[in-house]
Amino acid sequence: MTIRAILLNLMALGILTVSLAACGDTWEGLKTDTGDNLEATGEAVEDAGEAVKK
């Protein structure tokens, strides 16, 4: 294996690692945002229900 091939493999591995890490962060952010949105929606529905009762 030449030095060039080794460097190209290391670069490809680095790019793959960074990409997977970014995907993991995006997934965690998506889960958090979805949870927050569902909670806010639930609170809005509860408030609307209380307003209808009055």
Legacy VTK file of the C-alpha trace (Angstrom):
# vtk DataFile Version 3.0
C-alpha trace
ASCII
DATASET POLYDATA
POINTS 54 float
0.000 0.000 0.000
1.336 3.389 -0.925
1.386 6.458 1.281
-1.212 8.052 -0.994
-3.621 5.140 -0.528
-3.144 5.205 3.238
-3.833 8.948 3.377
-6.932 8.600 1.199
-8.261 5.828 3.449
-7.622 7.920 6.557
-9.393 10.902 4.993
-12.377 8.750 4.032
-12.537 7.328 7.557
-12.388 10.835 9.030
-15.185 12.084 6.793
-17.331 9.073 7.676
-16.726 9.607 11.400
-17.657 13.301 11.236
-20.757 12.544 9.177
-21.992 9.911 11.619
-21.374 12.217 14.581
-23.338 15.000 12.886
-26.226 12.627 12.168
-26.303 11.582 15.818
-26.462 15.211 16.976
-29.223 15.947 14.483
-31.238 12.954 15.692
-30.931 14.033 19.345
-31.982 17.580 18.439
-34.934 16.290 16.452
-36.120 14.142 19.354
-35.833 17.077 21.775
-37.644 19.488 19.465
-40.434 16.993 18.779
-40.928 16.394 22.492
-41.069 20.127 23.187
-43.569 20.685 20.369
-45.825 17.861 21.550
-45.778 19.228 25.086
-46.667 22.727 23.884
-49.468 21.329 21.722
-50.862 19.376 24.668
-50.840 22.478 26.838
-52.619 24.483 24.120
-55.314 21.799 23.825
-55.770 21.791 27.601
-56.073 25.589 27.643
-58.615 25.476 24.826
-60.614 22.862 26.730
-60.625 25.042 29.844
-61.773 28.043 27.787
-64.674 26.028 26.337
-65.770 24.949 29.824
-66.094 28.571 31.000
LINES 1 55
54 0 1 2 3 4 5 6 7 8 9 10 11 12 13 14 15 16 17 18 19 20 21 22 23 24 25 26 27 28 29 30 31 32 33 34 35 36 37 38 39 40 41 42 43 44 45 46 47 48 49 50 51 52 53
